[in-house]
Amino acid sequence: MVQVASLFNQLLQHFPRTEFAAMVRKHSAERRAKGFNCWTQFVAMLFCQLSRTDSLREICNGLSCCLGKLVHLGIDRAPVRSTLSYANKHRPAALFEDLFWTALHRFRQQQLFGSRPTRFRFKNKLLSLDSTTISLCLSLFPWASFKKTKGGVKAHVLLDHDDYMPRFVLITTAKTTDVRTARAISIPSKSIVVSDRAYMDFPRFAHWNQKGVYFVCRLPRYPLYEVLSECPVPSRGNTLSDQIVRFTGRYSRQ
């Protein structure tokens, strides 16, 4: 008999059951549980992400179609919709946060993300800072008001280019400005931060400069500045000009 493991099963092997059980005991996540354990909850929610389901009904029905194969995933039967809903609402999210950071640390130590096809020529850590707006149905999420007939949240992400994993993620309402969120992000010294013009904030640039953080930011559409001096540019390369400038706008003078 040929033993074949599904891709889902191979993915779950990166999360040792003994390690997961220790986290469950640490967070007392299965306190007063009646048969529905945290591992089944984890498998169900991971299935939700991989299959891109939109509801608890799709999760439960999708796992129910895998009868006979669920035992290889470490679960006896597919969860019931009401049971899964209750677990997601009442069980501590800190368990899965701890699981994420533990797995991420192990993946980075064992270099399971793979190496980058091309490496940068500088040794400084490169970080990209940006945000994206996620649209939501305003009738279902009235707290996420964005426009008159549209809701949404904004995901602020600081991306580490060493392994293309987020170093910082913050979910806010869609009306939250990018500049305000950037003030709460701690940047390691000697790093290079690349951001869009939405993060043009001179007090923040001054703070980064004092900490020894390098930054690259797109200029406003119509920047106000004066050129103080010209720096030499290599004859071969993509650099068009290298100038020392002083911004002359109202906010930059402050």
N, C-alpha and C positions, 0 to 999 in steps of 0.2 A: 504494500500500500504506500503510495507516494504522499508524503506529508507536505502540504502547501499552505503557507500562511498568507492571509489576505494583506493588502497594503495597509488597511486600517489596523490590523493586528501588529504589523511591523512597526507602525507609528507608535502604538501603545507600549511597545517594548522599551521605548526611550524613557518611560515613566515607571521605574521599579515599584512593584506593589508594596514591598516592605518599607520603602521610603515614603510612599503615599500614606500607608497605614500609620506611620509615625507622625506625620503631619496632622492626620485626622485626630489622633489622640492629643496632640499638642493644642489644637484649637477646639477640642471637645465638640467636633462638628456632628458626631452621630449621637449626641446626647438625646435620650428619649426617642430614638429612631425605632421604627417598627418594621423591620425587614428591608426597607429601601436604604441602601448604604450609599456613601459618598462616591465610591468608585463607579457605581451605575449612573449616578448623576453626572460625573465627569465624562463618562463615555457618551452619554446622551447629548451633552452640550458640545462635546468635541465633534460628534456626528452632525450637530446643527451647523457648526462652522464649515465643515468640509463639504456638506451637501447643500449649503446655502439655503436652508429652510427658513421660512418666514413665520412659523407658528409652532406652538407646542404640539398641535395635532399632527403636523407634518413630521415632527421628530419621532413621535410615538408610532405613527403608522409606518414610517420608513424603517425603524428598527424591528417592527413586527413582521415586516417582509423578509427579514433575515433570520427567521426561525431555523434552528439547527446550526447556525453559525455564531450565535451570540455567545455560546460557551467558550469559544476561542478568544472572545474579547473580555472574558472574566465576569460575565453577567449571566444570570439564569434566564431571565425573560425581559421583554421590552417593558419600560415603565408605563404607568398609567398617567394620562394627562394631568389629572388633579394632583396626583402624588408628586410629579415633577414640578408642577407649579408651586406647591407648598414648600418643597425643598429649596427651590430657587429664591423664595421669598424669606424664609426663616433661617436657613443655614448660613454661617459666617462666610462672607466673601474673602476674608483674610486667608482662608485655607488655600484657595486657588491663586491668590496673590503670592503666597509663600511658594506654592508649586511652580509658578512662572519664574520667579527669580532663581530658585534652585536649579530648574532645568536650564535656564539661560546661562547660569554660571558654569554648569557642567558642559554645555555645548561649546562655550567659549574656551574652556580649558582643553577639551578634547579636539578643538578645531573642527567641529562637525558642520559648521556653516560653509566650509570650503574657502579656499583662497580666492582673492580677487584676481580677475584675468589680467588687469593692468594695475600697477602700483604708482602712486604719486611720487614725485621726485623730492618732496619735502618730508621731513620726519615728524612734523607737528600733527596732532590729531585734528582731523577735519570733521566739522559738525555742520549740518544744514538745519536751519530753523525756518519753519513754515507752518501754515495752518490750512485746513480745508473745512468747508462747510458741508454738513450732512443734513439733507432735507428730511423733515418729519411731517407727518400728517397732523395738522393743527388741532383737529377734533379729537384725536387720540392722545396728543401730548400738548395740552393747553398751556403748560408751564414753559414750553419752548417757543414762545411767541417770537417771531422774526419779522414777518410782514403781515399784511391784513389777512391774507388767505393762505399763508405758508408758515410752517414752523421749521425749526432747525436748531442744531447744535454745532459747535465748532471744535474741531480736534487740533490742538496745538502740539506739534511734534518736533523734538530735537533729535535728528537722525545721526547716528554714529556711522561713519563711512568705513570703519574697520571691518564690520561684519553686517552693515546695513540693518542694524536693529535699533529701535528707538531707545534713546538714553533718557528721554523725558516725554511723557504724554499727559496732557491735561484736557479734559472735556469741559467746555463752558457753554453758555448760551451763545447763540449766533451773533448777538449784538456786542459781545465782549471784544474790545479792540486788541489787536495783536501786540501793540506796544505795552499795554498794561500787563499782559501775560508774560512778556519777555522779562519784565522786571523781577519776576518771581523765580526765574530759572538761574540756577547756579552753573557757571561755566568754568571748567578747569583752566588753570593758568597755562599759558603757552599754546592753547588751542586756537584754531582758526574757525570762526563762525561765519557762515555764508547765509545771507538772508535777503528777502525782497524789500522793496521800498516801503512796504507797510511797517517795517521795523525801524524806520528812520527816527531815532530818538537820541539826541545829543547828550543828555545826562547819562543815559545808559552806555553810550560810547565812551564817555569820560570814565565811568566806573570800570568798564572792561579794560580801558587803557591803563588805569592804575593797577589792575590785577595782572597785567601782562598778557591779556587776551587780544589776539589779532582778529579783525573783523573785515568782511567784504560785504558791502551793501549797495544795491542799485540806487542810483541817484534819482531824485524827483524828476518829474517830466521837464520842468523848467528850473533847473538849479541856479541859485544866485551865489556866485563865488568869484574870487579874483585869483589869478595865478601869481604865486610868489617866486617860484623858480622852476626851471626845467632840469630834469635828470636825464643822463644818457640812456639810450635805448639800444639793445643789441640789434645788430644789422640783420640777423636771422632770428625769426621767431614771430609770435603773434601779437606782441606788445606794440601798440601804435604810438603811445606816448606815456611818459611818466612825469607827473607834475606834483609839486607841492602847492596846495591851494588853501585859501581861507574862505570859508563860507561867510557871506555877507547878509543873509536873510535875517529877519527879525528874531526868530527863535534861536538860530545858531549864534547870534551875538550874545544872547543871554548865557 
